[in-house]
Amino acid sequence: MIALACDHGGYELKEKVKTFLEEKKLEYKDFGCYSKESVDYPEFGKKAALAVANKECEKGIVICTTGIGISIAANKVKGVRAALCSDCFSAKATREHNDANVLALGAGVTGEKLALEIVDIFLNTPFSNEERHQRRIDQIED
C-alpha cells in the first residue's frame, strides 16, 4: 500500500500518480488534499508520513509545488526518511543507499512524464542492505 498526499500545488500530479498506480495494479491510500483549493501542506504530508511510520503503508509519495515544504513536514515524523527527487538517479540512489520510504515530488519543478519515471524507479528499487548504508541509516534514526 502506498500513502499519497499533496497540497493544492501538487493535486494535479497526485491524480496522475494515482492513475499510474492503478495501471500498475498497486494499492494506495489517498490522504488528500482533494482539490486545487488552497490548503496547508504540513497537514497532508504528516498524514501520509504517519501511515508509513505506523506501517499502515509500505511507502509514501508526497507532492507540493516544489516538494520542499511537504518533504520537511514528512521528515518530522520519526521513522520516515523522505527524499525529494527531481531525477531518476536520485530516486534510485535514495532507495539503494538511504532506504527512503517516502518520495517527495515538486509538481512545479518536475514534469509529469519524468515524475512518473521517478515514481516507478522509487517503488521498484530495493534497499541494498549493505552494512555501510544500514550503519548510516541507524545513525539517522538515533
N, C-alpha and C positions, 0 to 999 in steps of 0.2 A: 504494500500500500504506500502510495506517495502522497505526502501532505503538500497541498498547494495553497499559496496565499499571495495577495497583491494589494497594492493601493490603487487609487484611480488611474495613476500613470502607467500601471502595469496590467490593467484589466484586459485590454485587447490581446496582449501577448499571452496572458494566462489562459484566455479562451482558446488560443491557437495551441498552447501546450496541452490543454485538455483533449482537444481533437487528436493530437499526435498520440497521446497516451491511449486513447480509446482505439485508435488504429492499431496500436501495438498490443492491445488487449491487456493493458496494465491498469490496475485499480488505483484510484486516487480518492482523496477526500478534500473537498474544496472548503477552505476556512475563510473565504471571502478575500476581498470585497466582491460585491455582486453587480457593480455598475461603474460608470465613469464619474459618478458624483464624488466630490472631494471628501476624502477620509484621511485619517492619520495612520501612516504605515506601521508604527510600532505595535498597535493593537493586533493587526493581522499577522505580521511577521512573528510575533511571540506565540500566537495560537498555533501556527504550523510548527514552530520550533519545539513547543511543549509536546506536541504529538509525536515528534521524533524522539525527544529526550525520554518520554514515557513509554517508548516502544510501541505506541499505537500505530505508528507508521515507520517503515524502514528508512525512508529518505524523504527529504523535503525540497521543494522548489519555491523560492520566494522572489517576487518581482516588484520593482518600483521603477521610476523613470531612470534613475542612474544605477540602481542596485545597491548603492552605498548605504542609505539610511536603513533599508529593510534588512541588510546583512548585519549591520551594527545591532539592530534590535534582536535579530535571531541569535546572534552570538552572546547576548546577555543571559541566555538560558544555559544552565550547567549541562554539560554533556553534548552540546551542539557545537559542531565545527562547520560553520557556514563559510563558503568560499564564493566570492564574487568573481565570475569568469566571463570574459568577453572574447575568448578564443578557445579553440579546440585543444591546444597543447596544455593550457592551464586546467581545463576540465579533466583531462586525463591524468595530469601530474598530481592534482589535488586529491584525486581518488587513490592513486597508487601510493603516494607519499604521506598524505595527511589523513587518509580515511575520512575525508569530508563527508558529512551526512546531510548537509543542506547546500543546495546550489542557489546562488543569488544571481539574478539577471537584471540588467538595465534595459528596459524597453526602449528608451530614447537613445541608447548607445549602440545596441546590438540589433541588427535587422532580424526579421522573423526566420529566414532560412538558416542563418548562422546560429541563431538561438536554439532552433530545434536540433541542429547538429550537436551543439554543446550539450543539450539535454540528453540526447542519445548516448553520447560518449560518457557523460557523468553517470548515467544509470547502468551502463554496461561495462564499466571498468572496475575490476575488483581492487581491493587494497592489496598491496604487495606482500604484506606480512613480514617484511624484512625487519630484523631486530633493530636496526638503527632508526627506522621510521617509527616503529612501535615505541621505542625509548623516548623519542621526541614528543609523540602524542601523549605519553604518560606524563611528561613534564608539563605539558599544557594543562592537563586535567588536574594536576596537584593544586 
